[in-house]
Amino acid sequence: MKRTLLAAVLLWPSLLMAELKLFVVEPGAENAVGDSFTIPTTAAGDYTDTVFRLRNTGSSAVSLYGLNVAGSRFTFASLPTLPVNVASNGTVDFTIRFQPVTSGTYSAYLNVNGSRLTVLVATAGSSYVVTLTGESTAVELRTGNTVDFGTVTTGSSASRQFSISNPTSQPVTINAVTVSGDSFAGPDGVSAPLVIEAGASVSFGVAFAPTVAEAQQGALTIDHRSFTLSGAGKAAVFPKLSISLTPETLTGGKQVKVRISLESKSESTGAGKLSVAFTPDSSTSGDDPALLFPASGSRSIAFTVTEGEELARFSSLTETEFQTGTTAGSIVFTATLGSHTETLTVTIPAASVAVDSAKCLRGASSLDLQISGFDTSQSASRLTFRFYDLTGTVISPGSITVDAESAFKKYFSSATLGGQFLLRAVFPVNGNVLQVGAFEATVTNSIGTVTVPRTAVQQ
């Protein structure tokens, strides 16, 4: 009976080891580790951290009470608190650091619960070199070093340039280059996997663009090597805004210049928005789609403010154009930048009809007259026409007056183009239509009367 008990006790550690399987944790995967595992080549003076995972593949919990790495220059960078019970299919992660000081080949035993699980093999020597460039002096980075991006205003960005060089006599393959951290972006200019030939190098950038005013951290990871990225965001501070128009007094159917000025030179760089809201004078008037910023094709447009400048910029320009539309009403410009909001209210007045073009086409026995323009008041009512013969004499019956008030009201009540209109009037001709040489017209609305000057009839 004593012999049997002794055999059971001796078998217990080996049974535990059969249930605890070792894996190496790599980006997006875990891979089984066999009797030995090779640590990536590490430059003397640098270090490599490798994350391992013990998984309980048995059907019952296993106690992990011993974890040891025996070998020069191998240590634990992270280690779980022992003992710990590992549930069925449960896992325990730990990190082993290889940190050589001289070139050579190194090895260590990884022991779990007093039993050797695998042999770790590593080589120290020449490897790829990561350098922070773009500064007055290039700085070679060691694993774990911190690259500081400084303090950056929210809405702005700062960048740092890096290079990976291969000082060895053989090509070096880089399988992954990643940047993590909410406010950090990159790498810009390189994508993995990549092969760096002997003596060659590649360069790339990393950007820091904070969205909040607080300290930020991220990481640049190149294969197994990781470098800390740090920076701080600060709240943007902007001077008070003012909006100005050229010309200051607006009329319908025009393009005006809009400029945003700052009370003083800006202490920060940032982005804002200029928008407009329109209220027509008449409750029966619909919206006016022609009232917009041509550069954006809408009623809002982005602008930027640069540190040290006193004028906002629309792309690269210090002013932008705005179309006043063709409907009388009130326009409110609103500029927003940081905590500042500034408004400017202007009006498009009701005015006499504006005629953009007029023509008369001669038919076989009629005249087809077309007038295009806009009426900001949307109150056009009376039309008067007069025709002349080839000698300039008024053709009988002289002036022809048409009451078009109801027609215009009906049109504007359903129009979707603001105050714009295209008037077409067809006149039958008794006699020789070829003798009609020109026409004149007047259009009257609630503000006044406009005359279309004498215009030749077209063939």
Secondary structure, 3 states (H helix, E strand, C coil): CHHHHHHHHHHHHHHHHHHEEEEEEECCEEEECCCEEECCCECCCCCEEEEEEEEECCCCCEEECCEEEECCCEEEEECCCCCEEECCCCEEEEEEEECCCCCEEEEEEEEECCEEEEEEEEEECCCCEEEEECCCCCEEECCCCEEEEEEEECCCCEEEEEEEECCCCCCEEECCEEEECCCEEEEECCCCCEEECCCCEEEEEEEECCCCCCEEEEEEEECCEEEEEEEEEECCCCCCEEEEEECCCCCCCCEEEEEEEECCCCCCCEEEEEEEEEEECCCCCCCCCCEEECCCCECEEEEEECCCCCECEECCECCEEEEECCCCEEEEEEEEECCEEEEEEEEECCCCCEEEEEEEEECCCEEEEEEEEECCCCCCCEEEEEEEECCCCECCCCCEEEECHHHHHHHHHHCCCCCEEEEEEEEECCCCHHHEEEEEEEEECCCCEEEEEEEECEC
